[in-house]
Amino acid sequence: MVHCKSNEDAKEIAKQIEGQIDVHEYRILFSSREFKKTRVEYFIEHEFEIEKPITA
């Protein structure tokens, strides 16, 4: 996967990769739209407490 600002840039990178790995038949898949990027929160501190005392 490569990320480029233009299709021409992506094609140029594909040509460079083609020369390095000796593959001459390939297809390039371009995105038709860009989705909003959001940061993934794996651990949300306020949702749990670490080492919370257990009361009986």
N, CA, C and O atoms as a CHARMM CRD file, in Angstrom:
* protein
*
  224
    1    1 MET  N      0.85000  -1.16400   0.00000 PROA 1      0.00000
    2    1 MET  CA     0.00000   0.00000   0.00000 PROA 1      0.00000
    3    1 MET  C      0.89900   1.23100   0.00000 PROA 1      0.00000
    4    1 MET  O      1.88300   1.30300   0.73500 PROA 1      0.00000
    5    2 VAL  N      0.54400   2.17600  -0.82400 PROA 2      0.00000
    6    2 VAL  CA     1.25100   3.45200  -0.83400 PROA 2      0.00000
    7    2 VAL  C      0.23000   4.57600  -0.72600 PROA 2      0.00000
    8    2 VAL  O     -0.91100   4.44300  -1.16600 PROA 2      0.00000
    9    3 HSD  N      0.65200   5.65700  -0.14700 PROA 3      0.00000
   10    3 HSD  CA    -0.19300   6.84200  -0.01500 PROA 3      0.00000
   11    3 HSD  C      0.48400   7.96900  -0.77900 PROA 3      0.00000
   12    3 HSD  O      1.64200   8.29700  -0.52200 PROA 3      0.00000
   13    4 CYS  N     -0.24400   8.56100  -1.72100 PROA 4      0.00000
   14    4 CYS  CA     0.31000   9.63000  -2.54900 PROA 4      0.00000
   15    4 CYS  C     -0.71300  10.74100  -2.70700 PROA 4      0.00000
   16    4 CYS  O     -1.90500  10.55500  -2.46100 PROA 4      0.00000
   17    5 LYS  N     -0.22400  11.89000  -3.11900 PROA 5      0.00000
   18    5 LYS  CA    -1.11700  13.02400  -3.34600 PROA 5      0.00000
   19    5 LYS  C     -1.78000  12.97200  -4.70900 PROA 5      0.00000
   20    5 LYS  O     -2.82000  13.60000  -4.91100 PROA 5      0.00000
   21    6 SER  N     -1.19800  12.23200  -5.65400 PROA 6      0.00000
   22    6 SER  CA    -1.78900  12.15200  -6.98900 PROA 6      0.00000
   23    6 SER  C     -1.63700  10.73900  -7.54600 PROA 6      0.00000
   24    6 SER  O     -0.79600   9.96500  -7.08900 PROA 6      0.00000
   25    7 ASN  N     -2.46200  10.41800  -8.53800 PROA 7      0.00000
   26    7 ASN  CA    -2.36700   9.11200  -9.19200 PROA 7      0.00000
   27    7 ASN  C     -1.02700   8.96400  -9.90800 PROA 7      0.00000
   28    7 ASN  O     -0.46500   7.87000  -9.96300 PROA 7      0.00000
   29    8 GLU  N     -0.52100  10.06400 -10.45300 PROA 8      0.00000
   30    8 GLU  CA     0.76100  10.02100 -11.15000 PROA 8      0.00000
   31    8 GLU  C      1.89700   9.65400 -10.18900 PROA 8      0.00000
   32    8 GLU  O      2.79500   8.89000 -10.54300 PROA 8      0.00000
   33    9 ASP  N      1.85000  10.19900  -8.98100 PROA 9      0.00000
   34    9 ASP  CA     2.85700   9.85000  -7.97300 PROA 9      0.00000
   35    9 ASP  C      2.79000   8.36100  -7.63900 PROA 9      0.00000
   36    9 ASP  O      3.82200   7.70500  -7.50500 PROA 9      0.00000
   37   10 ALA  N      1.58100   7.83400  -7.50700 PROA 10     0.00000
   38   10 ALA  CA     1.40600   6.41300  -7.18900 PROA 10     0.00000
   39   10 ALA  C      1.93100   5.53700  -8.32200 PROA 10     0.00000
   40   10 ALA  O      2.55400   4.50400  -8.07400 PROA 10     0.00000
   41   11 LYS  N      1.68200   5.94200  -9.55500 PROA 11     0.00000
   42   11 LYS  CA     2.17300   5.17400 -10.70200 PROA 11     0.00000
   43   11 LYS  C      3.69900   5.17300 -10.74500 PROA 11     0.00000
   44   11 LYS  O      4.31000   4.16200 -11.09100 PROA 11     0.00000
   45   12 GLU  N      4.30300   6.28300 -10.40000 PROA 12     0.00000
   46   12 GLU  CA     5.76500   6.37000 -10.37400 PROA 12     0.00000
   47   12 GLU  C      6.34500   5.44700  -9.30200 PROA 12     0.00000
   48   12 GLU  O      7.34100   4.76500  -9.54000 PROA 12     0.00000
   49   13 ILE  N      5.73200   5.42700  -8.14200 PROA 13     0.00000
   50   13 ILE  CA     6.19500   4.53400  -7.07300 PROA 13     0.00000
   51   13 ILE  C      6.00900   3.07900  -7.48100 PROA 13     0.00000
   52   13 ILE  O      6.86900   2.24300  -7.20200 PROA 13     0.00000
   53   14 ALA  N      4.89000   2.76700  -8.14200 PROA 14     0.00000
   54   14 ALA  CA     4.65000   1.40000  -8.61300 PROA 14     0.00000
   55   14 ALA  C      5.73400   0.98000  -9.60200 PROA 14     0.00000
   56   14 ALA  O      6.18700  -0.16400  -9.57200 PROA 14     0.00000
   57   15 LYS  N      6.14900   1.88600 -10.46900 PROA 15     0.00000
   58   15 LYS  CA     7.22500   1.58200 -11.42000 PROA 15     0.00000
   59   15 LYS  C      8.53800   1.29600 -10.69000 PROA 15     0.00000
   60   15 LYS  O      9.28300   0.39400 -11.07300 PROA 15     0.00000
   61   16 GLN  N      8.81400   2.06100  -9.64700 PROA 16     0.00000
   62   16 GLN  CA    10.03500   1.83700  -8.86600 PROA 16     0.00000
   63   16 GLN  C      9.99100   0.46900  -8.18700 PROA 16     0.00000
   64   16 GLN  O     10.98100  -0.26300  -8.18700 PROA 16     0.00000
   65   17 ILE  N      8.84100   0.13100  -7.61100 PROA 17     0.00000
   66   17 ILE  CA     8.69000  -1.17200  -6.94600 PROA 17     0.00000
   67   17 ILE  C      8.81100  -2.29200  -7.97000 PROA 17     0.00000
   68   17 ILE  O      9.44800  -3.31100  -7.70500 PROA 17     0.00000
   69   18 GLU  N      8.20300  -2.10600  -9.14000 PROA 18     0.00000
   70   18 GLU  CA     8.27000  -3.10600 -10.20700 PROA 18     0.00000
   71   18 GLU  C      9.72100  -3.44600 -10.53800 PROA 18     0.00000
   72   18 GLU  O     10.06600  -4.61800 -10.69500 PROA 18     0.00000
   73   19 GLY  N     10.55600  -2.44200 -10.64100 PROA 19     0.00000
   74   19 GLY  CA    11.96400  -2.67600 -10.95200 PROA 19     0.00000
   75   19 GLY  C     12.71200  -3.37900  -9.84000 PROA 19     0.00000
   76   19 GLY  O     13.64500  -4.13900 -10.10000 PROA 19     0.00000
   77   20 GLN  N     12.31700  -3.13500  -8.61200 PROA 20     0.00000
   78   20 GLN  CA    13.02000  -3.72400  -7.46800 PROA 20     0.00000
   79   20 GLN  C     12.64100  -5.18200  -7.23100 PROA 20     0.00000
   80   20 GLN  O     13.48000  -5.97400  -6.80300 PROA 20     0.00000
   81   21 ILE  N     11.38800  -5.54600  -7.50400 PROA 21     0.00000
   82   21 ILE  CA    10.95400  -6.91600  -7.19500 PROA 21     0.00000
   83   21 ILE  C     10.76900  -7.77100  -8.44600 PROA 21     0.00000
   84   21 ILE  O     10.38700  -8.93700  -8.34800 PROA 21     0.00000
   85   22 ASP  N     11.03900  -7.19600  -9.62500 PROA 22     0.00000
   86   22 ASP  CA    10.98800  -7.92800 -10.89000 PROA 22     0.00000
   87   22 ASP  C      9.60800  -8.53400 -11.15500 PROA 22     0.00000
   88   22 ASP  O      9.49900  -9.69500 -11.55000 PROA 22     0.00000
   89   23 VAL  N      8.56700  -7.74800 -10.93900 PROA 23     0.00000
   90   23 VAL  CA     7.19300  -8.14300 -11.27300 PROA 23     0.00000
   91   23 VAL  C      6.70600  -7.16700 -12.33100 PROA 23     0.00000
   92   23 VAL  O      6.74000  -5.95400 -12.12900 PROA 23     0.00000
   93   24 HSD  N      6.25100  -7.70200 -13.46500 PROA 24     0.00000
   94   24 HSD  CA     5.89200  -6.82100 -14.57400 PROA 24     0.00000
   95   24 HSD  C      4.38900  -6.78700 -14.85700 PROA 24     0.00000
   96   24 HSD  O      3.92400  -5.93400 -15.61300 PROA 24     0.00000
   97   25 GLU  N      3.63900  -7.68800 -14.27000 PROA 25     0.00000
   98   25 GLU  CA     2.18400  -7.67500 -14.43400 PROA 25     0.00000
   99   25 GLU  C      1.55600  -7.34100 -13.09000 PROA 25     0.00000
  100   25 GLU  O      1.67300  -8.11200 -12.13700 PROA 25     0.00000
  101   26 TYR  N      0.89600  -6.20500 -13.01200 PROA 26     0.00000
  102   26 TYR  CA     0.25800  -5.78300 -11.76700 PROA 26     0.00000
  103   26 TYR  C     -0.85000  -4.79000 -12.09100 PROA 26     0.00000
  104   26 TYR  O     -0.91800  -4.24900 -13.19400 PROA 26     0.00000
  105   27 ARG  N     -1.69700  -4.56600 -11.12800 PROA 27     0.00000
  106   27 ARG  CA    -2.76400  -3.57100 -11.24400 PROA 27     0.00000
  107   27 ARG  C     -2.68700  -2.64800 -10.04300 PROA 27     0.00000
  108   27 ARG  O     -2.31800  -3.06000  -8.94400 PROA 27     0.00000
  109   28 ILE  N     -3.03800  -1.41200 -10.27000 PROA 28     0.00000
  110   28 ILE  CA    -3.05800  -0.42900  -9.19100 PROA 28     0.00000
  111   28 ILE  C     -4.51200  -0.12000  -8.86800 PROA 28     0.00000
  112   28 ILE  O     -5.29900   0.20500  -9.75700 PROA 28     0.00000
  113   29 LEU  N     -4.85600  -0.22000  -7.60900 PROA 29     0.00000
  114   29 LEU  CA    -6.20800   0.09200  -7.14900 PROA 29     0.00000
  115   29 LEU  C     -6.17500   1.46600  -6.48700 PROA 29     0.00000
  116   29 LEU  O     -5.47100   1.67100  -5.49800 PROA 29     0.00000
  117   30 PHE  N     -6.93400   2.39500  -7.03700 PROA 30     0.00000
  118   30 PHE  CA    -6.99600   3.74600  -6.48800 PROA 30     0.00000
  119   30 PHE  C     -8.28100   3.91700  -5.69200 PROA 30     0.00000
  120   30 PHE  O     -9.32400   3.38600  -6.07600 PROA 30     0.00000
  121   31 SER  N     -8.21700   4.63600  -4.61200 PROA 31     0.00000
  122   31 SER  CA    -9.40800   4.94100  -3.81700 PROA 31     0.00000
  123   31 SER  C    -10.27900   5.92300  -4.58400 PROA 31     0.00000
  124   31 SER  O     -9.77800   6.81600  -5.26700 PROA 31     0.00000
  125   32 SER  N    -11.59300   5.74600  -4.46100 PROA 32     0.00000
  126   32 SER  CA   -12.50400   6.67000  -5.14100 PROA 32     0.00000
  127   32 SER  C    -12.92500   7.81200  -4.22300 PROA 32     0.00000
  128   32 SER  O    -13.36700   8.86300  -4.68800 PROA 32     0.00000
  129   33 ARG  N    -12.78500   7.59700  -2.91300 PROA 33     0.00000
  130   33 ARG  CA   -13.07400   8.67100  -1.96500 PROA 33     0.00000
  131   33 ARG  C    -12.28200   8.42700  -0.69300 PROA 33     0.00000
  132   33 ARG  O    -11.78700   7.32600  -0.44900 PROA 33     0.00000
  133   34 GLU  N    -12.17300   9.47000   0.10900 PROA 34     0.00000
  134   34 GLU  CA   -11.42100   9.38800   1.35700 PROA 34     0.00000
  135   34 GLU  C    -12.38500   9.51000   2.52200 PROA 34     0.00000
  136   34 GLU  O    -13.22400  10.41000   2.55500 PROA 34     0.00000
  137   35 PHE  N    -12.26300   8.60900   3.46800 PROA 35     0.00000
  138   35 PHE  CA   -13.10800   8.63400   4.65100 PROA 35     0.00000
  139   35 PHE  C    -12.45200   9.47400   5.73400 PROA 35     0.00000
  140   35 PHE  O    -11.23200   9.63600   5.75600 PROA 35     0.00000
  141   36 LYS  N    -13.26500  10.00100   6.62600 PROA 36     0.00000
  142   36 LYS  CA   -12.74200  10.80400   7.72300 PROA 36     0.00000
  143   36 LYS  C    -11.84700   9.93300   8.59800 PROA 36     0.00000
  144   36 LYS  O    -12.21200   8.82000   8.97700 PROA 36     0.00000
  145   37 LYS  N    -10.69400  10.45400   8.90300 PROA 37     0.00000
  146   37 LYS  CA    -9.75500   9.71800   9.74300 PROA 37     0.00000
  147   37 LYS  C     -9.96400  10.10500  11.19600 PROA 37     0.00000
  148   37 LYS  O     -9.99900  11.28800  11.53400 PROA 37     0.00000
  149   38 THR  N    -10.10300   9.11300  12.04300 PROA 38     0.00000
  150   38 THR  CA   -10.23400   9.36900  13.47300 PROA 38     0.00000
  151   38 THR  C     -9.23600   8.48600  14.20500 PROA 38     0.00000
  152   38 THR  O     -8.93700   7.37600  13.76700 PROA 38     0.00000
  153   39 ARG  N     -8.73700   8.97500  15.29500 PROA 39     0.00000
  154   39 ARG  CA    -7.78000   8.22400  16.10400 PROA 39     0.00000
  155   39 ARG  C     -8.53400   7.16000  16.90300 PROA 39     0.00000
  156   39 ARG  O     -9.56600   7.43900  17.51400 PROA 39     0.00000
  157   40 VAL  N     -8.00600   5.95100  16.88700 PROA 40     0.00000
  158   40 VAL  CA    -8.60800   4.85300  17.63100 PROA 40     0.00000
  159   40 VAL  C     -8.14800   4.93200  19.07800 PROA 40     0.00000
  160   40 VAL  O     -6.95600   5.07600  19.34800 PROA 40     0.00000
  161   41 GLU  N     -9.09100   4.83700  20.00600 PROA 41     0.00000
  162   41 GLU  CA    -8.75300   4.82300  21.43200 PROA 41     0.00000
  163   41 GLU  C     -8.87100   3.38500  21.92500 PROA 41     0.00000
  164   41 GLU  O     -9.97600   2.86500  22.08100 PROA 41     0.00000
  165   42 TYR  N     -7.74100   2.75300  22.16700 PROA 42     0.00000
  166   42 TYR  CA    -7.73900   1.37100  22.62000 PROA 42     0.00000
  167   42 TYR  C     -8.04300   1.26800  24.10900 PROA 42     0.00000
  168   42 TYR  O     -8.76800   0.36800  24.53200 PROA 42     0.00000
  169   43 PHE  N     -7.50300   2.16800  24.89400 PROA 43     0.00000
  170   43 PHE  CA    -7.72000   2.16200  26.32900 PROA 43     0.00000
  171   43 PHE  C     -8.20600   3.54500  26.73300 PROA 43     0.00000
  172   43 PHE  O     -7.49200   4.53500  26.57700 PROA 43     0.00000
  173   44 ILE  N     -9.39800   3.60400  27.24100 PROA 44     0.00000
  174   44 ILE  CA    -9.96300   4.87900  27.66600 PROA 44     0.00000
  175   44 ILE  C     -9.88700   4.91900  29.17900 PROA 44     0.00000
  176   44 ILE  O    -10.58100   4.17200  29.86900 PROA 44     0.00000
  177   45 GLU  N     -9.03600   5.79800  29.68900 PROA 45     0.00000
  178   45 GLU  CA    -8.70200   5.81700  31.11200 PROA 45     0.00000
  179   45 GLU  C     -9.91400   6.03200  32.00600 PROA 45     0.00000
  180   45 GLU  O    -10.00000   5.42800  33.07500 PROA 45     0.00000
  181   46 HSD  N    -10.84900   6.87400  31.59500 PROA 46     0.00000
  182   46 HSD  CA   -11.96800   7.18300  32.46900 PROA 46     0.00000
  183   46 HSD  C    -13.02700   6.07500  32.51400 PROA 46     0.00000
  184   46 HSD  O    -13.97100   6.17600  33.29800 PROA 46     0.00000
  185   47 GLU  N    -12.89900   5.02200  31.70000 PROA 47     0.00000
  186   47 GLU  CA   -13.89800   3.95800  31.69100 PROA 47     0.00000
  187   47 GLU  C    -13.59300   2.83200  32.67200 PROA 47     0.00000
  188   47 GLU  O    -14.47100   2.01100  32.94000 PROA 47     0.00000
  189   48 PHE  N    -12.40700   2.76500  33.20300 PROA 48     0.00000
  190   48 PHE  CA   -12.07700   1.74600  34.18900 PROA 48     0.00000
  191   48 PHE  C    -10.97000   2.26100  35.09300 PROA 48     0.00000
  192   48 PHE  O    -10.23800   3.18800  34.74600 PROA 48     0.00000
  193   49 GLU  N    -10.86600   1.64600  36.24300 PROA 49     0.00000
  194   49 GLU  CA    -9.82400   2.02800  37.18600 PROA 49     0.00000
  195   49 GLU  C     -8.88900   0.84800  37.38700 PROA 49     0.00000
  196   49 GLU  O     -9.32800  -0.27200  37.64500 PROA 49     0.00000
  197   50 ILE  N     -7.60800   1.11100  37.26700 PROA 50     0.00000
  198   50 ILE  CA    -6.60900   0.06900  37.47300 PROA 50     0.00000
  199   50 ILE  C     -6.38500  -0.09800  38.97200 PROA 50     0.00000
  200   50 ILE  O     -6.28000   0.88100  39.71000 PROA 50     0.00000
  201   51 GLU  N     -6.31400  -1.34500  39.40700 PROA 51     0.00000
  202   51 GLU  CA    -6.08300  -1.69600  40.81000 PROA 51     0.00000
  203   51 GLU  C     -7.12400  -1.07400  41.73500 PROA 51     0.00000
  204   51 GLU  O     -6.79300  -0.53200  42.78900 PROA 51     0.00000
  205   52 LYS  N     -8.36800  -1.16000  41.32900 PROA 52     0.00000
  206   52 LYS  CA    -9.46500  -0.67200  42.16100 PROA 52     0.00000
  207   52 LYS  C     -9.67700  -1.65600  43.31100 PROA 52     0.00000
  208   52 LYS  O     -9.76500  -2.86000  43.07300 PROA 52     0.00000
  209   53 PRO  N     -9.76200  -1.17600  44.54200 PROA 53     0.00000
  210   53 PRO  CA    -9.96800  -2.09400  45.67300 PROA 53     0.00000
  211   53 PRO  C    -11.32000  -2.81000  45.56400 PROA 53     0.00000
  212   53 PRO  O    -12.32400  -2.22100  45.16400 PROA 53     0.00000
  213   54 ILE  N    -11.31600  -4.08200  45.92800 PROA 54     0.00000
  214   54 ILE  CA   -12.54500  -4.88100  45.90200 PROA 54     0.00000
  215   54 ILE  C    -13.17300  -4.82200  47.28800 PROA 54     0.00000
  216   54 ILE  O    -12.52600  -5.12800  48.28900 PROA 54     0.00000
  217   55 THR  N    -14.42500  -4.42900  47.33300 PROA 55     0.00000
  218   55 THR  CA   -15.14000  -4.37800  48.61600 PROA 55     0.00000
  219   55 THR  C    -16.14700  -5.51100  48.66200 PROA 55     0.00000
  220   55 THR  O    -16.80500  -5.81100  47.66600 PROA 55     0.00000
  221   56 ALA  N    -16.26400  -6.13900  49.82900 PROA 56     0.00000
  222   56 ALA  CA   -17.15300  -7.28900  49.96700 PROA 56     0.00000
  223   56 ALA  C    -18.50700  -6.91000  50.49200 PROA 56     0.00000
  224   56 ALA  O    -19.36700  -7.77400  50.66200 PROA 56     0.00000
